[in-house]
Amino acid sequence: MVQVTRKDGNEANENIIRRFNRKVLQSGVLAEAKASMRFAKPLSKPERRQKAIIRKERKADKLAKARLGLR
């Protein structure tokens, strides 16, 4: 839903921005958008294990390179 804020007479720009921000917060649009960004479908157990194995391999490789003085 689009929030519309119109300037009232000689109102300062800061007040307009403040009113707009308050409307957005009260509507819950921003919270809903942030929640949907963080949502991730649950992974199956084999997929989680495979990703953990890959992470451990990458970490070990990175440590080995650091010990050798490579990047």
Backbone as JSON Lines, residues from 0, in Angstrom:
{"i":0,"aa":"M","n":[0.84,-1.17,0.0],"ca":[0.0,0.0,0.0],"c":[0.89,1.24,0.0]}
{"i":1,"aa":"V","n":[0.6,2.17,-0.86],"ca":[1.39,3.39,-1.0],"c":[0.92,4.41,0.04]}
{"i":2,"aa":"Q","n":[1.88,4.99,0.75],"ca":[1.57,6.02,1.74],"c":[1.7,7.38,1.06]}
{"i":3,"aa":"V","n":[0.63,8.18,1.1],"ca":[0.64,9.5,0.49],"c":[0.68,10.55,1.59]}
{"i":4,"aa":"T","n":[1.63,11.47,1.49],"ca":[1.75,12.57,2.44],"c":[1.81,13.86,1.65]}
{"i":5,"aa":"R","n":[0.86,14.74,1.91],"ca":[0.83,16.02,1.21],"c":[1.25,17.14,2.15]}
{"i":6,"aa":"K","n":[1.84,18.15,1.56],"ca":[2.31,19.3,2.33],"c":[1.12,20.17,2.74]}
{"i":7,"aa":"D","n":[1.1,20.54,4.02],"ca":[0.02,21.37,4.55],"c":[0.5,22.82,4.68]}
{"i":8,"aa":"G","n":[0.1,23.67,3.78],"ca":[0.4,25.1,3.87],"c":[1.88,25.4,3.92]}
{"i":9,"aa":"N","n":[2.33,26.03,5.01],"ca":[3.72,26.44,5.16],"c":[4.53,25.43,5.98]}
{"i":10,"aa":"E","n":[4.15,24.2,5.91],"ca":[4.81,23.15,6.71],"c":[6.24,22.92,6.22]}
{"i":11,"aa":"A","n":[7.15,22.72,7.16],"ca":[8.56,22.5,6.83],"c":[8.74,21.08,6.27]}
{"i":12,"aa":"N","n":[9.77,20.94,5.44],"ca":[10.04,19.63,4.83],"c":[10.34,18.56,5.87]}
{"i":13,"aa":"E","n":[11.02,18.94,6.96],"ca":[11.35,17.98,8.01],"c":[10.08,17.38,8.62]}
{"i":14,"aa":"N","n":[9.05,18.24,8.79],"ca":[7.79,17.77,9.36],"c":[7.09,16.79,8.42]}
{"i":15,"aa":"I","n":[7.17,17.07,7.13],"ca":[6.55,16.16,6.15],"c":[7.22,14.8,6.21]}
{"i":16,"aa":"I","n":[8.55,14.81,6.24],"ca":[9.3,13.55,6.3],"c":[8.97,12.81,7.59]}
{"i":17,"aa":"R","n":[8.87,13.53,8.7],"ca":[8.55,12.92,9.99],"c":[7.16,12.27,9.95]}
{"i":18,"aa":"R","n":[6.18,12.99,9.38],"ca":[4.82,12.44,9.27],"c":[4.8,11.2,8.38]}
{"i":19,"aa":"F","n":[5.53,11.27,7.26],"ca":[5.58,10.12,6.35],"c":[6.19,8.91,7.04]}
{"i":20,"aa":"N","n":[7.31,9.1,7.74],"ca":[7.95,7.99,8.45],"c":[7.02,7.39,9.49]}
{"i":21,"aa":"R","n":[6.29,8.25,10.2],"ca":[5.36,7.75,11.22],"c":[4.25,6.92,10.58]}
{"i":22,"aa":"K","n":[3.73,7.38,9.42],"ca":[2.68,6.63,8.72],"c":[3.19,5.26,8.27]}
{"i":23,"aa":"V","n":[4.4,5.24,7.74],"ca":[4.98,3.98,7.26],"c":[5.16,3.02,8.43]}
{"i":24,"aa":"L","n":[5.67,3.51,9.55],"ca":[5.87,2.65,10.72],"c":[4.54,2.11,11.24]}
{"i":25,"aa":"Q","n":[3.54,2.96,11.31],"ca":[2.24,2.54,11.83],"c":[1.55,1.54,10.91]}
{"i":26,"aa":"S","n":[1.77,1.65,9.62],"ca":[1.11,0.74,8.68],"c":[1.71,-0.66,8.73]}
{"i":27,"aa":"G","n":[2.98,-0.78,9.16],"ca":[3.61,-2.1,9.26],"c":[4.17,-2.61,7.95]}
{"i":28,"aa":"V","n":[4.18,-1.81,6.91],"ca":[4.67,-2.22,5.6],"c":[6.16,-2.54,5.66]}
{"i":29,"aa":"L","n":[6.91,-1.7,6.34],"ca":[8.35,-1.87,6.42],"c":[8.71,-3.14,7.19]}
{"i":30,"aa":"A","n":[8.04,-3.38,8.31],"ca":[8.29,-4.58,9.11],"c":[7.97,-5.84,8.32]}
{"i":31,"aa":"E","n":[6.89,-5.79,7.57],"ca":[6.5,-6.94,6.75],"c":[7.53,-7.22,5.66]}
{"i":32,"aa":"A","n":[8.04,-6.18,5.04],"ca":[9.04,-6.33,3.99],"c":[10.34,-6.91,4.55]}
{"i":33,"aa":"K","n":[10.76,-6.42,5.72],"ca":[11.98,-6.94,6.34],"c":[11.82,-8.4,6.73]}
{"i":34,"aa":"A","n":[10.65,-8.76,7.24],"ca":[10.41,-10.15,7.65],"c":[10.46,-11.07,6.45]}
{"i":35,"aa":"S","n":[9.93,-10.63,5.32],"ca":[9.93,-11.48,4.13],"c":[11.34,-11.61,3.55]}
{"i":36,"aa":"M","n":[12.19,-10.62,3.79],"ca":[13.56,-10.69,3.29],"c":[14.36,-11.74,4.05]}
{"i":37,"aa":"R","n":[14.08,-11.88,5.35],"ca":[14.85,-12.82,6.18],"c":[14.34,-14.25,6.09]}
{"i":38,"aa":"F","n":[13.16,-14.45,5.53],"ca":[12.58,-15.78,5.49],"c":[13.38,-16.69,4.56]}
{"i":39,"aa":"A","n":[13.67,-17.87,5.03],"ca":[14.35,-18.86,4.21],"c":[13.63,-20.2,4.38]}
{"i":40,"aa":"K","n":[13.44,-20.9,3.29],"ca":[12.77,-22.19,3.38],"c":[13.65,-23.14,4.18]}
{"i":41,"aa":"P","n":[13.05,-23.97,5.02],"ca":[13.84,-24.9,5.8],"c":[14.51,-25.94,4.91]}
{"i":42,"aa":"L","n":[15.77,-26.26,5.23],"ca":[16.52,-27.24,4.45],"c":[16.34,-28.62,5.06]}
{"i":43,"aa":"S","n":[16.42,-29.63,4.22],"ca":[16.35,-30.99,4.73],"c":[17.67,-31.33,5.41]}
{"i":44,"aa":"K","n":[17.66,-32.4,6.19],"ca":[18.85,-32.78,6.95],"c":[20.05,-33.07,6.05]}
{"i":45,"aa":"P","n":[19.89,-33.82,4.95],"ca":[21.05,-34.05,4.07],"c":[21.6,-32.77,3.45]}
{"i":46,"aa":"E","n":[20.72,-31.84,3.11],"ca":[21.18,-30.57,2.54],"c":[21.98,-29.78,3.58]}
{"i":47,"aa":"R","n":[21.5,-29.75,4.83],"ca":[22.23,-29.05,5.89],"c":[23.6,-29.67,6.1]}
{"i":48,"aa":"R","n":[23.66,-31.0,6.1],"ca":[24.94,-31.69,6.29],"c":[25.9,-31.36,5.17]}
{"i":49,"aa":"Q","n":[25.4,-31.38,3.94],"ca":[26.26,-31.09,2.78],"c":[26.8,-29.67,2.85]}
{"i":50,"aa":"K","n":[25.95,-28.71,3.22],"ca":[26.4,-27.32,3.34],"c":[27.43,-27.18,4.45]}
{"i":51,"aa":"A","n":[27.24,-27.91,5.55],"ca":[28.2,-27.86,6.65],"c":[29.55,-28.42,6.21]}
{"i":52,"aa":"I","n":[29.54,-29.49,5.44],"ca":[30.78,-30.09,4.93],"c":[31.51,-29.09,4.04]}
{"i":53,"aa":"I","n":[30.77,-28.43,3.17],"ca":[31.36,-27.44,2.25],"c":[31.97,-26.28,3.05]}
{"i":54,"aa":"R","n":[31.24,-25.82,4.09],"ca":[31.75,-24.73,4.92],"c":[33.06,-25.13,5.6]}
{"i":55,"aa":"K","n":[33.1,-26.34,6.15],"ca":[34.3,-26.81,6.84],"c":[35.48,-26.92,5.87]}
{"i":56,"aa":"E","n":[35.22,-27.4,4.65],"ca":[36.29,-27.51,3.65],"c":[36.82,-26.14,3.27]}
{"i":57,"aa":"R","n":[35.94,-25.19,3.06],"ca":[36.37,-23.84,2.7],"c":[37.17,-23.19,3.82]}
{"i":58,"aa":"K","n":[36.7,-23.4,5.07],"ca":[37.41,-22.82,6.2],"c":[38.81,-23.42,6.33]}
{"i":59,"aa":"A","n":[38.91,-24.74,6.17],"ca":[40.2,-25.41,6.25],"c":[41.14,-24.92,5.15]}
{"i":60,"aa":"D","n":[40.59,-24.76,3.94],"ca":[41.38,-24.27,2.81],"c":[41.88,-22.86,3.07]}
{"i":61,"aa":"K","n":[41.01,-22.02,3.61],"ca":[41.38,-20.64,3.91],"c":[42.47,-20.59,4.97]}
{"i":62,"aa":"L","n":[42.34,-21.43,6.02],"ca":[43.37,-21.49,7.07],"c":[44.7,-21.97,6.52]}
{"i":63,"aa":"A","n":[44.65,-22.97,5.65],"ca":[45.89,-23.5,5.07],"c":[46.58,-22.43,4.24]}
{"i":64,"aa":"K","n":[45.83,-21.69,3.45],"ca":[46.42,-20.61,2.65],"c":[47.0,-19.52,3.54]}
{"i":65,"aa":"A","n":[46.3,-19.21,4.65],"ca":[46.79,-18.18,5.56],"c":[48.12,-18.61,6.18]}
{"i":66,"aa":"R","n":[48.23,-19.88,6.51],"ca":[49.46,-20.39,7.1],"c":[50.63,-20.33,6.12]}
{"i":67,"aa":"L","n":[50.32,-20.51,4.84],"ca":[51.36,-20.45,3.82],"c":[51.7,-19.02,3.42]}
{"i":68,"aa":"G","n":[50.9,-18.09,3.87],"ca":[51.13,-16.69,3.55],"c":[50.47,-16.28,2.25]}
{"i":69,"aa":"L","n":[49.61,-17.13,1.74],"ca":[48.86,-16.78,0.53],"c":[47.53,-16.17,0.94]}
{"i":70,"aa":"R","n":[47.32,-15.0,0.53],"ca":[46.06,-14.32,0.75],"c":[45.42,-14.66,2.03]}
